[in-house]
Amino acid sequence: MPLLDDAAALLPELTELRHDLHREPELGLDLPRTQERVLAALKGLPLEIGTGKGLSSVTAVLRGGGPGPAVLLRGDMDALPVQEETDVPYASQVPGKMHACGHDMHVAGLVGAAKLLAARRAELPGDVVFMFQPGEEGMGGAKIMIDEGVLDAAGERVAAAYALHVFSTLLPSGYAITRPGPILAASDEVRVTVRGAGGHGSSPHSALDPIPALCAMVGELQTMVTRTMDAHDPAVVTVGNIHAGTIANVIPDSGYFQATVRTFSDEAHQKVRAGVERVVRGVAAAHGVEADIEYEEQYPVTVNHPGEAAFALETAQDLFGADLAFEAPKPMSGAEDFSFVLREVPGAYLFLSACPAGVDPATAAMNHSPKAVYGDEALPGAAALLAALALRRLDQETAR
C-alpha cells in the first residue's frame, strides 16, 4: 500500500514530535506550546493556517488539485491532570500532567496525514480541513471550534468528518474498530447538595440529619436506573464522590455527592435527567431536608452516520487487511466532544489499537491510567488511515 509505505517513512519524525509533546503536556483550552509545536511541524506544507481566538487551536486547509467538496480530519491535543508513572524515556517532565489518553499520538497522526495528503495534493478532487483541537477532556473544545467556524474553514460546510482515538489495551497494535450509530455515550455531571440542620450526634431528634437523605438518594438513583430505563437503551449513574461532616459525634448542616451520568440516546438522556431530579426532590421531601441540584450536560452521544461508518470500516479493511478492522458489537461508555461535530455533519469516529509491542494487551494499563503507554509503531497506521479516509471520501463524493 503506497500510503502505508509513505507513512512508515514518516515514523522517525512523527515519533520525535509525539515524544516532544509527551514530555511537556498541557491541559484544557490553552495549549500555547502544543500549538507552537504543531505550527512548526506543518511549516512548509501548502496549507492555509489559522489559529483559534478562544482556545489554542490550529485549523489548516489543504486545497486539492481539482474542484470538489471538503472533508475534515480531527486530532485532539490536550493532556490530563495525571501524574505519570511510566518508565518511558520521554515521560512527562511536568508534575501532575500526562498524555494518559494518547492525544499526543492523535496530534502526530494528524500531522502525518497532512504530510501524506500534501504530497498527493494534485490528486485531491476537493479540500481537506485539519482540525487540531484543544480541550477535549471535559472542556468542549470541539464546540468552541465549531462556533469559530472550523466546519466552514474551506469556504463551504465540510461534506464529512472523521476522527480516531488510540487505546492502550485489549488488542495488539494495529486494529481499527468502528460501528454505525452510537459509538460513545453522552456524559453529564451532577452535584447534589443536601441541607439540613446540624446538631450533636447523641441527639439526632434535635437536628435534621442530611446524611441519611444523601445515602437514600444514592441508593434510589440506582433503583431508578434499573426500574425505569429500557435495558436495550441503557444508562449508567455512578456516584463517585460523597462528603458530609467532620467528626463522628457531630451531625453536619449539609453534605453533597457528585455523579457521572452516561446514556446512549437522546431519549434516555432526557429521561435520566428527569429521573435524577425526581428522585432527589422526592427523597429530600421524605426526609424533610432541602436539596440543590446542579446538572451539567457535557457531551452528547457520539453517533456515527451508518453510511460513513460502513465507508470508514471498508477503508480500514482495505488499508490494513480484513482481519485487522472490524465492527464493534456495542458502544463504549466513554464520552467524546467529536459528538458535536457529528451533530453538524455526517462522519465517523474510529478506534485504533496502540498497545506497545511486547506488552500483553490483556494486562496493559488502560487509557487515563498513570501507567498507560502507547506504542509509536501505531503512528504510521494512524496517519495513513486518516489520509485514506480523506482521499477516498473526496473521490467518492466527486463520483456521485
C-alpha positions as CSV (number, residue, x, y, z in Angstrom):
1,M,0.0,0.0,0.0
2,P,1.7,3.3,-1.1
3,L,0.0,5.2,1.7
4,L,1.3,2.8,4.4
5,D,4.8,2.8,2.9
6,D,4.9,6.5,2.8
7,A,3.5,6.7,6.3
8,A,6.2,4.3,7.5
9,A,8.8,6.6,6.1
10,L,7.5,9.3,8.4
11,L,7.8,7.3,11.5
12,P,11.0,8.9,12.8
13,E,9.7,12.4,12.6
14,L,6.3,11.6,13.9
15,T,7.9,9.7,16.8
16,E,10.0,12.8,17.6
17,L,7.0,15.0,17.5
18,R,5.0,12.7,19.7
19,H,7.7,12.3,22.3
20,D,8.3,16.1,22.4
21,L,4.6,16.6,23.1
22,H,4.5,13.9,25.7
23,R,7.4,15.4,27.6
24,E,5.6,18.7,28.0
25,P,1.9,18.1,28.2
26,E,-0.7,20.9,28.5
27,L,-4.2,20.9,29.9
28,G,-7.5,22.4,28.8
29,L,-8.1,25.0,26.2
30,D,-4.8,27.0,26.5
31,L,-2.0,24.9,24.9
32,P,0.5,27.5,23.7
33,R,3.5,25.2,23.4
34,T,1.5,22.5,21.8
35,Q,0.1,24.9,19.3
36,E,3.6,26.2,18.6
37,R,4.9,22.7,18.0
38,V,2.0,21.9,15.6
39,L,2.6,25.0,13.6
40,A,6.3,24.2,13.4
41,A,5.5,20.6,12.2
42,L,3.2,21.9,9.5
43,K,5.6,24.6,8.3
44,G,6.5,24.3,4.6
45,L,3.3,22.4,3.7
46,P,0.9,24.1,1.2
47,L,-1.7,24.8,3.9
48,E,-3.9,27.8,4.7
49,I,-3.4,28.0,8.5
50,G,-5.5,29.8,11.1
51,T,-5.4,29.8,14.9
52,G,-8.2,30.0,17.4
53,K,-9.5,33.0,19.3
54,G,-11.0,31.4,22.4
55,L,-8.5,28.5,22.5
56,S,-5.1,27.4,21.2
57,S,-6.4,25.6,18.2
58,V,-4.9,25.2,14.8
59,T,-7.1,24.9,11.6
60,A,-5.3,24.1,8.4
61,V,-6.8,23.8,4.9
62,L,-5.2,21.9,2.1
63,R,-6.6,22.9,-1.3
64,G,-6.8,20.0,-3.7
65,G,-5.7,20.0,-7.3
66,G,-9.3,19.9,-8.6
67,P,-12.6,21.3,-7.6
68,G,-14.8,19.4,-5.1
69,P,-16.1,19.3,-1.6
70,A,-14.2,19.4,1.6
71,V,-13.7,16.8,4.3
72,L,-12.5,17.3,7.9
73,L,-9.9,15.3,9.9
74,R,-9.6,16.0,13.6
75,G,-6.9,15.4,16.2
76,D,-7.3,16.4,19.9
77,M,-4.3,17.9,21.7
78,D,-4.9,18.2,25.4
79,A,-3.5,16.1,28.2
80,L,-4.9,15.0,31.6
81,P,-4.2,16.1,35.2
82,V,-2.4,12.8,35.9
83,Q,1.0,12.2,37.5
84,E,2.8,9.9,35.1
85,E,4.0,6.5,36.5
86,T,5.7,5.0,33.5
87,D,9.4,4.4,32.8
88,V,9.5,5.5,29.2
89,P,12.4,7.8,28.3
90,Y,10.1,10.5,27.1
91,A,7.9,10.6,30.2
92,S,6.2,13.8,31.2
93,Q,8.5,16.4,32.7
94,V,5.6,18.4,34.0
95,P,4.4,17.4,37.5
96,G,0.7,16.3,37.6
97,K,0.2,16.4,33.8
98,M,0.4,13.4,31.4
99,H,-0.8,12.4,27.9
100,A,-2.5,9.5,29.6
101,C,-5.2,9.3,26.8
102,G,-2.9,9.3,23.8
103,H,-3.7,12.7,22.4
104,D,0.0,13.2,21.6
105,M,-0.5,10.2,19.3
106,H,-3.5,11.9,17.7
107,V,-1.6,15.1,17.0
108,A,1.3,13.3,15.4
109,G,-1.0,11.1,13.4
110,L,-2.9,14.1,12.0
111,V,0.4,15.9,11.2
112,G,1.4,12.7,9.3
113,A,-1.9,12.7,7.4
114,A,-1.3,16.3,6.4
115,K,2.1,15.4,5.0
116,L,0.7,12.4,3.2
117,L,-2.1,14.4,1.6
118,A,0.0,17.4,0.8
119,A,2.3,15.1,-1.2
120,R,-0.9,14.0,-3.1
121,R,-2.4,17.4,-3.4
122,A,-2.7,17.2,-7.2
123,E,-4.8,14.0,-6.9
124,L,-7.3,15.6,-4.5
125,P,-10.7,16.4,-6.0
126,G,-11.5,18.8,-3.2
127,D,-10.1,20.2,0.0
128,V,-9.1,18.8,3.4
129,V,-9.6,20.6,6.7
130,F,-7.2,19.6,9.6
131,M,-8.7,20.3,13.0
132,F,-6.1,20.4,15.8
133,Q,-8.3,20.7,18.8
134,P,-7.6,21.6,22.5
135,G,-10.0,20.9,25.3
136,E,-11.4,17.5,24.6
137,E,-11.1,16.3,28.2
138,G,-14.2,18.0,29.6
139,M,-13.8,21.5,28.1
140,G,-15.8,21.1,25.0
141,G,-13.1,22.4,22.7
142,A,-14.8,21.0,19.6
143,K,-17.9,23.1,20.2
144,I,-15.8,26.2,20.5
145,M,-14.0,25.4,17.3
146,I,-17.4,24.9,15.6
147,D,-18.6,28.2,16.8
148,E,-15.4,29.8,15.5
149,G,-16.1,28.3,12.0
150,V,-13.9,25.2,11.7
151,L,-16.6,23.3,9.7
152,D,-16.6,26.1,7.1
153,A,-12.9,26.8,7.0
154,A,-12.6,25.7,3.4
155,G,-15.3,28.1,2.3
156,E,-18.2,25.7,2.5
157,R,-19.5,23.3,5.0
158,V,-17.5,20.1,5.0
159,A,-19.2,17.1,3.5
160,A,-17.9,14.6,6.1
161,A,-15.7,14.5,9.2
162,Y,-13.5,11.8,10.7
163,A,-11.6,11.3,13.9
164,L,-9.8,8.4,15.5
165,H,-8.8,7.5,19.1
166,V,-6.0,5.2,20.1
167,F,-6.3,2.8,23.0
168,S,-3.6,1.1,25.0
169,T,-5.2,-2.2,26.0
170,L,-7.4,-5.1,24.9
171,L,-5.9,-5.7,21.4
172,P,-2.4,-5.8,19.9
173,S,-1.3,-2.7,17.9
174,G,-2.8,-2.1,14.5
175,Y,-6.5,-3.0,14.8
176,A,-9.1,-0.5,13.7
177,I,-12.7,-0.5,15.1
178,T,-15.8,1.4,14.4
179,R,-19.6,0.9,14.3
180,P,-22.7,2.6,12.9
181,G,-24.9,4.5,15.2
182,P,-23.9,5.3,18.8
183,I,-20.2,4.5,19.4
184,L,-19.7,6.6,22.6
185,A,-22.0,7.7,25.4
186,A,-23.4,11.1,26.3
187,S,-21.8,12.4,29.5
188,D,-23.3,14.6,32.2
189,E,-22.2,15.6,35.7
190,V,-24.5,16.0,38.7
191,R,-23.8,17.7,42.0
192,V,-26.5,17.4,44.7
193,T,-26.2,19.4,47.9
194,V,-28.5,18.4,50.8
195,R,-29.1,21.0,53.5
196,G,-30.5,20.1,56.9
197,A,-29.7,21.3,60.4
198,G,-26.6,20.3,62.4
199,G,-26.5,19.1,66.0
200,H,-25.0,16.7,68.5
201,G,-24.7,13.1,67.3
202,S,-26.2,11.8,70.5
203,S,-29.5,13.7,69.8
204,P,-30.5,13.3,66.2
205,H,-34.1,14.2,67.0
206,S,-32.9,17.7,67.8
207,A,-31.2,18.1,64.4
208,L,-32.1,17.5,60.8
209,D,-29.6,15.0,59.5
210,P,-28.6,15.3,55.8
211,I,-26.6,12.1,55.8
212,P,-29.5,9.5,55.7
213,A,-31.0,11.6,52.9
214,L,-27.8,11.5,50.9
215,C,-27.5,7.8,51.3
216,A,-31.1,7.2,50.3
217,M,-30.6,9.3,47.2
218,V,-27.6,7.3,46.1
219,G,-29.5,4.0,46.5
220,E,-32.7,5.3,44.9
221,L,-30.8,6.6,41.9
222,Q,-29.6,3.0,41.2
223,T,-33.2,1.8,41.6
224,M,-34.4,4.5,39.2
225,V,-32.0,3.3,36.5
226,T,-32.8,-0.4,36.8
227,R,-36.6,0.1,37.2
228,T,-37.4,2.8,34.7
229,M,-34.8,2.6,31.9
230,D,-35.1,0.3,28.9
231,A,-32.4,-2.4,29.2
232,H,-31.9,-2.1,25.5
233,D,-31.2,1.6,25.8
234,P,-29.1,1.6,28.9
235,A,-27.9,4.3,31.3
236,V,-25.2,4.5,33.9
237,V,-25.4,6.7,37.0
238,T,-22.2,6.4,39.2
239,V,-21.8,8.4,42.4
240,G,-18.0,8.9,42.5
241,N,-17.8,11.4,45.4
242,I,-19.8,11.9,48.5
243,H,-19.0,14.0,51.5
244,A,-20.6,15.2,54.7
245,G,-19.4,16.0,58.2
246,T,-16.1,16.3,60.0
247,I,-16.2,14.1,63.1
248,A,-18.2,11.1,64.5
249,N,-20.3,12.8,67.1
250,V,-21.4,15.9,65.1
251,I,-24.4,15.9,62.7
252,P,-23.4,18.3,59.9
253,D,-25.6,21.0,58.4
254,S,-25.1,19.8,54.9
255,G,-23.5,17.2,52.6
256,Y,-23.1,16.6,48.9
257,F,-22.4,14.0,46.3
258,Q,-21.2,14.1,42.7
259,A,-22.2,11.7,40.0
260,T,-21.5,11.0,36.3
261,V,-24.4,10.0,34.0
262,R,-23.9,8.1,30.8
263,T,-26.6,7.4,28.2
264,F,-26.7,6.2,24.6
265,S,-29.6,8.0,23.1
266,D,-31.2,11.5,23.3
267,E,-34.4,9.9,24.7
268,A,-32.5,8.1,27.5
269,H,-30.6,11.2,28.2
270,Q,-33.6,13.3,28.9
271,K,-35.4,10.5,30.8
272,V,-32.4,10.0,33.1
273,R,-32.1,13.7,33.8
274,A,-35.8,13.9,34.7
275,G,-35.4,10.8,36.9
276,V,-32.4,12.2,38.8
277,E,-34.3,15.4,39.6
278,R,-37.5,13.4,40.6
279,V,-35.6,11.1,42.9
280,V,-33.6,13.8,44.6
281,R,-36.6,16.0,45.2
282,G,-38.7,13.1,46.4
283,V,-36.2,11.8,48.9
284,A,-35.5,15.3,50.1
285,A,-39.2,15.8,50.8
286,A,-39.5,12.5,52.6
287,H,-36.6,13.4,54.9
288,G,-37.7,17.0,55.4
289,V,-34.4,18.4,54.0
290,E,-33.7,20.8,51.2
291,A,-31.7,19.7,48.1
292,D,-30.0,21.7,45.4
293,I,-29.2,20.1,42.0
294,E,-26.6,21.2,39.6
295,Y,-27.0,19.2,36.4
296,E,-24.3,19.9,33.8
297,E,-24.9,18.4,30.3
298,Q,-21.4,17.9,29.0
299,Y,-21.1,15.9,25.8
300,P,-24.0,14.4,23.7
301,V,-23.9,10.8,22.3
302,T,-21.3,10.3,19.7
303,V,-23.3,8.9,16.8
304,N,-21.7,7.6,13.6
305,H,-23.6,8.1,10.4
306,P,-24.4,4.5,9.2
307,G,-23.1,5.1,5.6
308,E,-20.0,6.8,6.9
309,A,-19.2,4.1,9.4
310,A,-19.5,1.5,6.7
311,F,-17.2,3.5,4.5
312,A,-14.7,4.0,7.3
313,L,-14.7,0.3,8.1
314,E,-14.2,-0.6,4.4
315,T,-11.3,1.9,4.1
316,A,-9.6,0.5,7.2
317,Q,-10.0,-3.1,6.0
318,D,-8.6,-2.2,2.6
319,L,-5.7,-0.4,4.2
320,F,-4.7,-2.8,7.0
321,G,-6.4,-6.0,5.9
322,A,-9.8,-7.6,6.5
323,D,-8.6,-9.3,9.7
324,L,-7.4,-6.0,11.3
325,A,-10.6,-4.0,11.1
326,F,-14.0,-4.9,12.4
327,E,-17.3,-3.6,13.6
328,A,-17.7,-3.1,17.4
329,P,-20.7,-5.1,18.7
330,K,-21.7,-2.3,21.1
331,P,-20.8,1.3,22.0
332,M,-18.3,2.2,24.7
333,S,-19.4,4.2,27.8
334,G,-16.7,6.8,27.4
335,A,-17.7,10.2,26.0
336,E,-16.2,12.5,23.3
337,D,-16.8,16.0,22.1
338,F,-16.3,15.0,18.5
339,S,-20.0,14.3,19.1
340,F,-20.7,18.0,18.5
341,V,-19.1,17.7,15.0
342,L,-21.1,14.6,14.1
343,R,-24.3,16.5,15.1
344,E,-23.5,19.0,12.4
345,V,-22.1,16.9,9.5
346,P,-22.1,13.2,8.7
347,G,-19.0,11.3,9.6
348,A,-17.4,8.5,11.6
349,Y,-15.3,8.0,14.7
350,L,-12.9,5.1,14.9
351,F,-10.6,3.4,17.4
352,L,-7.1,2.3,16.7
353,S,-5.2,-0.1,19.0
354,A,-1.8,1.1,20.1
355,C,-0.7,-1.3,22.7
356,P,3.1,-1.4,22.6
357,A,4.9,-4.3,21.0
358,G,5.9,-6.9,23.6
359,V,3.2,-5.9,26.1
360,D,0.3,-8.2,26.8
361,P,-2.9,-6.3,25.8
362,A,-4.9,-8.3,28.4
363,T,-2.9,-6.7,31.3
364,A,-1.8,-3.4,29.8
365,A,-2.8,-0.3,31.6
366,M,-5.8,1.4,30.1
367,N,-6.4,4.9,28.8
368,H,-6.3,7.6,31.6
369,S,-4.1,5.3,33.8
370,P,-0.9,6.9,35.1
371,K,0.8,3.8,33.8
372,A,-0.8,3.9,30.3
373,V,1.8,3.5,27.5
374,Y,1.1,3.7,23.7
375,G,3.4,2.2,21.0
376,D,5.0,4.6,18.5
377,E,4.6,1.8,15.9
378,A,0.9,2.7,15.6
379,L,1.7,6.2,14.3
380,P,2.0,5.3,10.6
381,G,-1.3,3.5,10.7
382,A,-3.0,6.5,12.3
383,A,-1.6,8.8,9.7
384,A,-2.4,6.5,6.8
385,L,-5.9,5.8,7.9
386,L,-6.8,9.5,8.3
387,A,-5.3,10.3,4.9
388,A,-7.1,7.3,3.3
389,L,-10.4,8.4,4.7
390,A,-10.0,11.9,3.2
391,L,-8.7,10.6,-0.2
392,R,-11.4,8.0,-0.7
393,R,-14.2,10.2,0.6
394,L,-13.4,13.0,-1.8
395,D,-13.2,10.5,-4.7
396,Q,-16.5,9.1,-3.6
397,E,-18.2,12.5,-3.4
398,T,-16.8,13.6,-6.8
399,A,-18.0,10.4,-8.4
400,R,-21.6,11.0,-7.4
